[in-house]
Amino acid sequence: MQYYPAYLELRGHPCVVIGGGEIAERKVATLIEAGARVTVVSPRLTPGLTALAETHEVMHHARVYRRGDLAGAWLAYAATDDDTVHAAIAAEAAEARVFLNVVDRPRLCSFIVPAIVRRDPVAIAVSTGGASPALAKRLARELDETVGAEWGRAAQVLGKLRARLADVDLPTRARIFAALADTPLVSALRAGDTARVDALLTEHVGTPTTLADLEMDRANGFVRRGDAR
């Protein structure tokens, strides 16, 4: 099966996790991180999920799944140990047009979850199309060892620059960003050579432009060589 890769905007949207074990807790954590409004359906919860329910970070229905639990949800996870329940959840999800991931049951899923390597705001998703999650995790570990924080910093710089150049015509902006992406910008950030970063920005923007102009400072991890503390 060929899956369509996408990143979802879930802030403020209702999502449902059915199950209260460790796997369910991990799914809840990623949904909360994305800003979703999360409901957990399970008679029992891990200590971590219990804490989230007690602080009202998630809504908890202390019972087993029943039809209707997916009403209004944008997406859902099923992480129980009962395949009969999983089948019922999948049937409701199909009828209600709710995207569903049933943990370790690809045939019941309408979406699968990739392994993720994060260098915020950069996120690299790795998937084998459900063929081997273990292989996807192995590749993600390799990327985690080779893709450094400089890639996230480069994205932060270019994001700030995009806002600064919002009034510049599209062809010019496209030329500037293409040029910067192909320059030693990432290498300069990796080395902590902020003087070189400033020079590259000025060269390609065409007017004096520095990290300070873009309000990128030590708080963002931009430290000059020899200035680390």
N, C-alpha and C positions, 0 to 999 in steps of 0.2 A: 504494500500500500504506500502511496506517495502522500505525505502529509504537507499541508500548507503552513509554513512557519510564520508566526505572528507574535507581537508583543501586545498585551492587553492593558487597557486603561481601566483599573478597577476601583479607583478612589470613590468611596461613598456608595459603591454598588453592593447589593446583597449577594453573599456567597454562602453555600452550605457545605459543611463537612459532616459526614455520617460515620461515626466511629469515634472512640475516645482513647485509643492507644498511642504508642510512641509515633507511629507513622502519621496518624491523624494530627498529632501535635505539631509535627514538622510541616504538614500542609497548612495548618492554621497559622503558623508563624510566617510563612511566605505570603499568605493572603493579608495578614495584618500589616506586614511590611509594605505591601502594595496599596494599603489604605482602604481595603475592602471592609464592609460590614459583615461580620462572620457569625453564623449560627452553627452550633455544634449539637448534633443529635446523638446521644449515647447514654445508656443507663449508668456507665462508669467512665471516669476520666483519669488521666494521668495527673500527678501532682501539679505539673506545669499547666495543664488545661484547667484544672480546678482553680488555680490562682487567677487565671485569666477570666474565668467565669465569676469569681468572687469580686473582682475589680471591675466587672461589667465591660471588659474589653471584648468579650464575646457573649452572645446570648446562648444559653444552654437549655436544651430540652432533655430532661433526665429520663429518657425512655428509649425504646427501640424505634427504628424507622417505621413510619406509617405513610401511606399514600397521601400526597398533598404537601409533604415536607419540602418539596422543591418549588412550590408555588412562588413565583416572583423572583426566583434566583437567576443570576446571570450565569453562574457556573457552579459546579458541585464536585466534591470528592466523595467517594465511597471507600472506606477503609475498615471494613469489618472482617470477620472470619467466617461469614456465612454466604455461600454462593447463591443460595436461593434469594436471600435479601438483595444481593448484588443484582440479580436478574430483574427483580421487581423495581429497584431503583433505576436501572437502565431503561426499563420500559416506560417509567414515568418521565424520565429525562427526554426520551425520544418524543413522547407525546407533547411535553411542555416546551420543547425546543430549548432545553437547558444543556449547555456543554457539560459533559460529565467525564471524569477520570475515575475509573475503578482500579485501585492499586493492584498491579501485577495481573490484570486481566485485560489485555489489549483489545480483545474482540468485543468487549463491552464499552470501550472508551470512544468518545467522540473527540477527545483531544488527549495528547500525551504530553508529559512534562520532560523537557530536556535537562541534562546536567548543565549547570551554569557556572561560569567563571566571571566574577565581578571585579572590575576596576572602575568603580563609579566615576562618571555615569556610563561607562562602557560595560556592556554585558555580552558575554559570548555564550551562545547556546549550542550544545552538542547533543545530537540525537542520532540514533540508529534506526529510526522509524519503528521502534518497539522491538526490533530484532534482538538486541542485547543491551539492556540498560547498564550492565556491568562494563561493557566495552565503552559506552559513552562516558561513564564515570572515570574509567582509566584514561581516556583521552583528555577529559577535563582536568584531571590531575596533572597531566603532562603540560597542558596549556597554563595551568596555575603556576607551574615552575618556570615557565619561559616568558610569559606575558607580564611585564612589570607595571608598577604603579604609574610609570611615565605615560602610558597610554591613556589612563584616566585623566591625568593632568593635561595632556594634549587636548582631550575632548573638552575639559573645563575651559581652557584658554580659547579654543575655537568657538565654544558656546558664548563666552563673553564677547568675543570679537563679532560674532554674528549679530548680537544685540546692538553693538556699537555701529555696525555698518547697515543697520536696518533701512536707512534712507538711500543707500547706494543702489544703483540699478542692478538688476539680476545678473546680466552677463559679467559685469565687473566683479560682483561678489563671487560668482562661480569661479572666475579666473583666480581670484585671491585665495580662495579656500583650496582649490585644486593645487595651486602652487605651494601653499604651506603644507599640504598633506604630502607632497613629494619632496620636501626639503628635509634637512637634518633636524627638524623641530623635535621629534621624539628623542633622538640621540642627545640633543642639548638638554632636554628635560631630564633624561636618565642621568646625565653627568652633573646635574645641578648647575649648569652653566647659564644662569639667567641673563648674563650680558649677551651671550650668543642668541638666546631666545628673543631678547629685545631687538637685536640687530635684524633677525629674520622677520619679525613682525613689521618693523619699520621698512625693510626692503620691499616686502610684498604688499603692504597696505599703501605705501607711497607717501605717507606722512609719519612723523615721529610717533611711534606707538610702542609702549612698554607694558610689562606686567603690572607695574604700578598704575598706569593709566587704566588698565582693565580691572583694577582692585584685586589683583591676585598677589597674595602675600604669604608670609610664613604660616598663617592659619590654614592655608590651602595646601601646604606642603611644598611651597616654592622657596627653597633655601639656596643661597649662593654657595658655590664651592668654597670650602674653608670656613663656612659660617655655621656648620651644623653644631647643635648643642643638645 
